[in-house]
């Protein structure tokens, strides 16, 4: 802090964070040095303001069929700037011009699941997450691309064949299912005996 003229008995403290409690002390100084600080002032909370920090690490994916799972890092309490804090989730199919808006009225929230039967598996969506409090809506994150949930594979592996290896073993082989928008990622196969 600046040194204030000895004839001045008040000062304005600037660049404080909104909706944070502060206490202050005053020390006197002269050419010899600095004296003992005063007792702390009473706690004083600055006024609330619209939040200005957007959530980070907006991503998502996974989930069930017809779902779009969106995740983010929650905004710390000291950056919420007021009461009534929550999140605004904006989403739209890639290439669309119309945003769908959802409000998540929870300070601790870090996830939102959008459900809609018309969502096709592995569809890309543009997503951004913003913040609000009782003072108004704040900043939105930059746009992230998130894919909707997958469906179960619709195609069976082709070319299954079996080769007897020993009296107790059979080797089964098949052609893998190629990735495409409808099959999604094949995480594994199950071999069944009819």
BATORTOR-472629 format. One record per residue (C-alpha): chain; residue number from 1; x, y, z. Coordinates in Angstrom, 3 decimals. Layout:
BEGIN
SITE  chain    n      east     north        up
SITE      A  NUM         X         Y         Z
...
// end
This chain:
BEGIN
SITE  chain    n      east     north        up
SITE      A    1     0.000     0.000     0.000
SITE      A    2     1.002     3.589    -0.520
SITE      A    3     2.308     5.703     2.332
SITE      A    4    -0.385     8.238     3.219
SITE      A    5     0.325    11.806     4.337
SITE      A    6     0.374    12.162     8.158
SITE      A    7    -2.440    14.731     8.079
SITE      A    8    -4.807    12.324     6.296
SITE      A    9    -7.070    10.121     8.405
SITE      A   10    -8.827     7.982     5.802
SITE      A   11    -7.933     6.047     2.665
SITE      A   12    -9.744     4.212    -0.096
SITE      A   13    -8.538     0.671    -0.728
SITE      A   14    -8.959    -0.424    -4.359
SITE      A   15    -8.686    -3.632    -6.420
SITE      A   16   -10.443    -5.802    -3.831
SITE      A   17   -12.386    -8.894    -4.847
SITE      A   18   -16.203    -8.742    -4.788
SITE      A   19   -18.130   -10.531    -2.027
SITE      A   20   -15.057   -11.220     0.123
SITE      A   21   -14.608   -10.386     3.815
SITE      A   22   -11.651    -8.143     4.655
SITE      A   23   -10.188    -6.668     7.805
SITE      A   24    -7.717    -3.797     7.923
SITE      A   25    -4.924    -2.516    10.162
SITE      A   26    -3.153     0.833    10.148
SITE      A   27     0.515     1.403    11.012
SITE      A   28     2.229     4.730    11.627
SITE      A   29     5.655     5.427    10.227
SITE      A   30     8.237     8.188    10.416
SITE      A   31    11.922     8.651     9.587
SITE      A   32    12.902     6.288    12.417
SITE      A   33    10.728     3.346    11.357
SITE      A   34     7.329     1.704    11.492
SITE      A   35     5.317     1.403    14.700
SITE      A   36     2.997    -1.344    15.928
SITE      A   37    -0.142    -2.021    13.857
SITE      A   38    -3.576    -1.035    15.116
SITE      A   39    -6.077    -3.650    16.198
SITE      A   40    -7.855    -5.207    13.195
SITE      A   41   -10.970    -3.458    11.975
SITE      A   42   -14.284    -5.265    12.050
SITE      A   43   -14.749    -7.707     9.170
SITE      A   44   -16.253    -5.983     6.164
SITE      A   45   -17.613    -7.788     3.126
SITE      A   46   -17.338    -6.097    -0.265
SITE      A   47   -20.475    -5.842    -2.396
SITE      A   48   -21.458    -8.634    -4.780
SITE      A   49   -20.802    -8.380    -8.525
SITE      A   50   -21.542   -10.388   -11.654
SITE      A   51   -19.107   -13.335   -11.844
SITE      A   52   -16.340   -12.880   -14.414
SITE      A   53   -14.509   -16.236   -14.309
SITE      A   54   -15.926   -18.988   -16.526
SITE      A   55   -15.557   -22.699   -15.738
SITE      A   56   -12.462   -24.412   -17.156
SITE      A   57   -11.851   -27.856   -18.681
SITE      A   58   -15.263   -28.041   -20.347
SITE      A   59   -15.540   -31.508   -21.892
SITE      A   60   -17.699   -34.609   -21.559
SITE      A   61   -18.871   -37.520   -23.624
SITE      A   62   -19.902   -41.040   -22.789
SITE      A   63   -23.220   -41.638   -21.150
SITE      A   64   -26.083   -43.706   -22.456
SITE      A   65   -27.923   -43.654   -25.741
SITE      A   66   -29.757   -40.327   -26.324
SITE      A   67   -27.594   -38.521   -23.741
SITE      A   68   -25.006   -35.772   -23.947
SITE      A   69   -22.820   -35.642   -20.824
SITE      A   70   -21.093   -32.279   -20.205
SITE      A   71   -18.465   -31.774   -17.480
SITE      A   72   -16.405   -28.823   -16.191
SITE      A   73   -14.181   -27.692   -13.324
SITE      A   74   -16.289   -25.839   -10.724
SITE      A   75   -15.498   -22.170   -10.050
SITE      A   76   -13.920   -21.674    -6.587
SITE      A   77   -15.993   -19.823    -3.976
SITE      A   78   -13.699   -16.798    -3.920
SITE      A   79   -14.458   -16.198    -7.632
SITE      A   80   -18.249   -16.617    -7.432
SITE      A   81   -18.687   -12.909    -6.552
SITE      A   82   -22.049   -13.271    -4.828
SITE      A   83   -24.950   -15.354    -3.590
SITE      A   84   -27.208   -17.422    -5.831
SITE      A   85   -24.274   -18.797    -7.838
SITE      A   86   -24.872   -21.418   -10.529
SITE      A   87   -23.974   -22.516   -14.045
SITE      A   88   -25.477   -21.916   -17.475
SITE      A   89   -24.965   -24.732   -20.003
SITE      A   90   -25.311   -23.878   -23.706
SITE      A   91   -25.298   -26.625   -26.357
SITE      A   92   -26.141   -27.130   -29.999
SITE      A   93   -25.526   -29.821   -32.613
SITE      A   94   -22.415   -29.050   -34.646
SITE      A   95   -23.495   -26.944   -37.629
SITE      A   96   -26.712   -25.721   -35.995
SITE      A   97   -27.346   -22.036   -35.288
SITE      A   98   -29.763   -22.463   -32.369
SITE      A   99   -28.452   -22.881   -28.825
SITE      A  100   -30.255   -24.887   -26.142
SITE      A  101   -29.823   -23.353   -22.686
SITE      A  102   -29.996   -25.116   -19.310
SITE      A  103   -29.523   -23.676   -15.825
SITE      A  104   -27.751   -25.713   -13.146
SITE      A  105   -28.540   -24.029    -9.828
SITE      A  106   -25.836   -25.697    -7.752
SITE      A  107   -22.559   -24.198    -6.550
SITE      A  108   -20.833   -27.610    -6.444
SITE      A  109   -22.093   -28.852    -9.819
SITE      A  110   -19.514   -30.098   -12.307
SITE      A  111   -21.720   -32.122   -14.658
SITE      A  112   -24.897   -31.797   -16.683
SITE      A  113   -26.646   -34.569   -18.630
SITE      A  114   -28.839   -33.481   -21.555
SITE      A  115   -31.342   -36.185   -22.546
SITE      A  116   -33.237   -36.185   -25.830
SITE      A  117   -34.504   -39.201   -27.787
SITE      A  118   -33.662   -37.476   -31.077
SITE      A  119   -29.897   -37.480   -30.355
SITE      A  120   -28.160   -39.997   -32.565
SITE      A  121   -25.184   -41.920   -31.150
SITE      A  122   -21.778   -40.209   -31.290
SITE      A  123   -23.169   -36.900   -32.536
SITE      A  124   -20.846   -33.886   -32.122
SITE      A  125   -22.181   -30.920   -30.139
SITE      A  126   -20.765   -27.465   -29.526
SITE      A  127   -20.854   -26.780   -25.790
SITE      A  128   -20.030   -23.804   -23.580
SITE      A  129   -20.603   -23.317   -19.854
SITE      A  130   -21.118   -19.987   -18.135
SITE      A  131   -21.803   -18.655   -14.659
SITE      A  132   -24.402   -16.493   -12.938
SITE      A  133   -25.332   -15.203    -9.495
SITE      A  134   -28.005   -12.900    -8.053
SITE      A  135   -26.288    -9.934    -9.769
SITE      A  136   -26.657   -11.407   -13.285
SITE      A  137   -25.088   -13.649   -15.913
SITE      A  138   -21.321   -13.683   -16.251
SITE      A  139   -18.726   -15.039   -18.620
SITE      A  140   -19.097   -18.117   -20.859
SITE      A  141   -16.280   -20.565   -21.525
SITE      A  142   -14.909   -21.041   -25.013
SITE      A  143   -16.668   -23.629   -27.189
SITE      A  144   -15.746   -27.303   -26.771
SITE      A  145   -16.824   -30.222   -28.957
SITE      A  146   -18.498   -33.050   -27.014
SITE      A  147   -19.931   -36.276   -28.462
SITE      A  148   -23.226   -37.827   -27.411
SITE      A  149   -23.377   -41.310   -25.923
SITE      A  150   -22.844   -44.427   -27.960
SITE      A  151   -25.357   -47.128   -28.756
SITE      A  152   -24.681   -50.846   -28.529
SITE      A  153   -23.033   -52.253   -31.684
SITE      A  154   -25.626   -52.929   -34.389
SITE      A  155   -23.379   -55.206   -36.474
SITE      A  156   -22.179   -58.684   -35.572
SITE      A  157   -18.561   -59.636   -36.296
SITE      A  158   -18.263   -61.474   -39.592
SITE      A  159   -16.227   -64.502   -40.622
SITE      A  160   -16.311   -66.378   -37.318
SITE      A  161   -14.437   -69.655   -37.514
SITE      A  162   -13.188   -72.226   -35.029
SITE      A  163   -10.107   -74.419   -35.118
SITE      A  164    -9.567   -77.334   -32.755
SITE      A  165    -6.207   -76.884   -31.042
SITE      A  166    -6.327   -79.743   -28.545
SITE      A  167    -8.798   -82.016   -26.779
SITE      A  168    -9.708   -79.160   -24.422
SITE      A  169    -9.063   -76.043   -26.534
SITE      A  170   -10.612   -74.384   -29.560
SITE      A  171    -9.240   -71.235   -31.184
SITE      A  172   -12.005   -68.886   -32.366
SITE      A  173   -11.282   -66.075   -34.830
SITE      A  174   -13.390   -63.365   -36.529
SITE      A  175   -13.089   -60.167   -38.513
SITE      A  176   -13.136   -57.094   -36.271
SITE      A  177   -15.923   -54.541   -36.608
SITE      A  178   -14.550   -51.384   -38.230
SITE      A  179   -15.244   -48.135   -36.391
SITE      A  180   -17.933   -45.971   -37.892
SITE      A  181   -20.429   -43.462   -36.656
SITE      A  182   -23.052   -46.144   -36.043
SITE      A  183   -20.959   -48.783   -34.304
SITE      A  184   -18.854   -46.476   -32.151
SITE      A  185   -15.786   -47.785   -30.391
SITE      A  186   -15.769   -51.526   -29.914
SITE      A  187   -14.258   -52.087   -26.482
SITE      A  188   -14.244   -55.869   -26.626
SITE      A  189   -15.836   -59.039   -27.901
SITE      A  190   -17.624   -61.863   -26.140
SITE      A  191   -17.252   -65.429   -27.394
SITE      A  192   -20.316   -67.572   -26.684
SITE      A  193   -20.906   -71.269   -27.058
SITE      A  194   -24.445   -72.022   -28.341
// end
